[in-house]
Amino acid sequence: MVFAHDTEEALASAAALVNTAVEPDSLTTVEQLDAFYVGEGWKGPHTGDAAELADVRALRPTLRRLWLSEGEQQVECINSLLREAQALPQVVRHDEFDWHLHATTPEQPLATRMSVEAAMAMVDVVRMDETERLKICDADGCNHIYADLSRNRSRRYCSVSCSNRIAAAAYRTRRGGLDDDEAPEQSTDEEQ
């Protein structure tokens, strides 16, 4: 494990949220927000209304800037998110998780909790000098972001789907341009 469990989860969730904005946008309805909320394991209040959807959608460009910025600019973005939310770090234990850090109360609006969780995870990334783990997928035509949590920092693609697509294209090239349905599915855990 590179980071604490809660940091890894927050990084994955922040990347997933940012990636919903990549065309086609997959966070345009309250129902899609509901599915995201459940799928990412968020707890606490979730109003499921248009205002909450707008707030969460408005957070995506900020989190993408946070992910792709460097140095002082990245730190200022982190600090800005924490200031805006009036973050108040506290040690908590809930569900199946042992003691860990939260910087908002569970009663805060969903977009606030999302922004602060992402900012707190980025604090760990910056403090541990691991910003090179924040990446953009190497697959042609994919702009998804992800956190490379592999032991040797060798992950190149955001998902198994992109890894398989690139492997199949390379195979077709080696084999002289076979049709898609003739190329075998390939995937390696290290490449995802």
C-alpha positions in Angstrom: 0.0 0.0 0.0 1.4 3.4 -1.0 -0.8 5.6 1.0 -3.2 5.0 3.9 -6.5 3.3 2.9 -8.6 6.5 3.2 -6.1 8.5 1.0 -6.2 5.8 -1.7 -10.0 5.8 -1.7 -10.2 9.6 -1.8 -7.8 9.7 -4.8 -9.7 7.1 -6.6 -13.0 8.8 -6.0 -11.7 12.2 -7.0 -10.3 10.8 -10.2 -13.6 9.0 -10.9 -15.5 12.3 -10.4 -13.2 14.2 -12.7 -13.5 11.5 -15.3 -17.2 11.8 -15.4 -16.6 15.1 -17.2 -14.8 13.5 -20.1 -17.1 13.3 -23.1 -19.6 11.9 -23.1 -20.4 13.5 -19.7 -21.6 10.8 -17.4 -22.9 13.0 -14.6 -25.7 15.0 -16.1 -28.7 13.8 -14.1 -29.6 13.4 -10.4 -29.9 9.6 -11.1 -26.3 9.5 -12.3 -25.2 11.4 -9.2 -27.2 8.9 -7.1 -25.3 6.0 -8.8 -22.0 7.8 -8.3 -22.7 8.4 -4.7 -23.5 4.8 -4.0 -20.8 3.4 -6.3 -18.0 5.4 -4.7 -19.2 4.5 -1.2 -20.0 8.1 0.0 -21.8 8.4 3.4 -23.7 11.2 5.0 -26.4 13.5 3.6 -27.2 13.3 -0.1 -30.1 15.5 -1.1 -30.2 14.1 -4.6 -31.5 17.4 -6.1 -30.5 19.6 -9.0 -28.6 22.0 -6.7 -26.4 19.3 -5.3 -25.8 17.9 -8.9 -24.8 21.4 -10.0 -22.4 21.8 -7.0 -20.7 18.4 -7.6 -20.4 19.1 -11.4 -18.8 22.5 -10.6 -16.2 20.8 -8.5 -14.8 18.7 -11.4 -12.7 21.3 -13.2 -11.2 22.4 -9.8 -10.2 18.8 -9.0 -8.8 18.3 -12.5 -6.6 21.4 -12.0 -5.6 20.1 -8.6 -4.6 16.8 -10.2 -2.6 18.3 -13.1 -1.0 21.3 -11.4 2.5 21.1 -9.8 4.5 22.6 -7.0 3.3 25.8 -5.5 0.3 25.9 -7.8 -0.9 22.5 -6.6 -0.3 23.4 -2.9 -2.3 26.7 -3.3 -5.2 24.7 -4.9 -5.2 22.3 -1.9 -5.1 25.2 0.6 -7.8 27.0 -1.3 -10.2 24.0 -1.2 -9.5 23.5 2.5 -10.0 27.2 3.3 -13.3 27.4 1.3 -14.7 24.4 3.2 -13.4 25.7 6.5 -11.8 22.3 7.0 -11.4 21.2 10.6 -9.3 18.0 10.7 -10.5 15.4 13.2 -9.6 11.7 13.8 -12.6 9.4 13.4 -13.4 5.7 13.3 -16.5 4.4 11.5 -17.8 1.4 9.6 -15.0 -1.2 9.0 -12.3 1.5 9.1 -10.0 2.1 12.0 -8.8 5.6 13.0 -8.3 8.0 10.1 -8.6 11.6 9.3 -11.7 13.6 8.2 -11.7 17.3 7.7 -15.4 18.0 7.5 -18.3 16.8 9.5 -20.6 14.2 7.9 -23.4 16.8 7.8 -21.6 19.0 5.3 -23.0 19.2 1.7 -21.8 16.4 -0.6 -19.7 18.7 -2.8 -17.9 20.1 0.2 -17.1 16.6 1.6 -15.9 15.6 -1.9 -13.6 18.6 -2.3 -12.1 18.3 1.2 -11.6 14.5 0.9 -9.7 15.1 -2.4 -7.7 18.0 -0.9 -6.7 16.0 2.2 -5.6 13.0 0.0 -3.5 15.4 -2.0 -1.9 16.7 1.2 -0.6 13.1 1.7 0.6 12.9 -2.0 2.5 16.2 -1.7 3.9 15.5 1.7 5.2 12.1 0.6 6.6 13.6 -2.6 4.5 11.2 -4.7 3.0 13.6 -7.2 4.4 11.6 -10.1 1.7 9.0 -9.3 -1.0 11.4 -10.5 -1.3 10.6 -14.2 -3.3 11.0 -17.4 -4.0 7.8 -19.3 -1.4 7.1 -22.1 -4.1 5.6 -24.4 -4.7 7.6 -27.6 -8.0 9.5 -27.3 -8.4 9.0 -23.5 -8.0 11.9 -21.1 -9.0 10.1 -17.9 -6.8 10.7 -14.9 -5.8 8.1 -12.3 -3.5 7.5 -9.3 -0.8 5.0 -10.1 -0.6 3.0 -7.0 1.5 0.2 -8.5 4.6 -0.6 -6.5 7.0 0.4 -9.3 5.0 3.4 -10.7 4.7 1.6 -14.0 0.9 1.9 -14.6 0.2 3.6 -17.9 -3.6 3.3 -18.5 -6.6 4.4 -16.5 -8.4 1.1 -16.9 -8.2 -2.5 -18.1 -10.4 -1.4 -21.0 -7.7 1.1 -22.3 -4.9 -1.4 -21.6 -6.8 -4.1 -23.6 -7.5 -1.6 -26.5 -3.8 -0.7 -26.8 -2.6 -4.3 -26.5 -5.1 -5.4 -29.2 -4.0 -2.5 -31.5 -0.3 -3.5 -31.0 -1.2 -7.1 -31.7 -3.0 -6.1 -34.9 0.0 -4.1 -36.0 2.4 -7.0 -35.4 0.1 -9.4 -37.2 -0.4 -7.1 -40.2 -3.7 -5.5 -39.4 -6.1 -8.3 -38.3 -9.7 -7.3 -37.7 -10.8 -6.4 -34.2 -12.7 -9.6 -33.8 -9.7 -11.7 -34.7 -7.4 -10.1 -32.0 -7.3 -11.9 -28.7 -8.3 -10.0 -25.5 -5.1 -9.2 -23.5 -4.7 -7.7 -20.1 -2.0 -7.5 -17.5 -2.5 -6.3 -14.0 0.6 -4.2 -14.2 -0.6 -2.3 -17.3 -4.1 -1.3 -15.9 
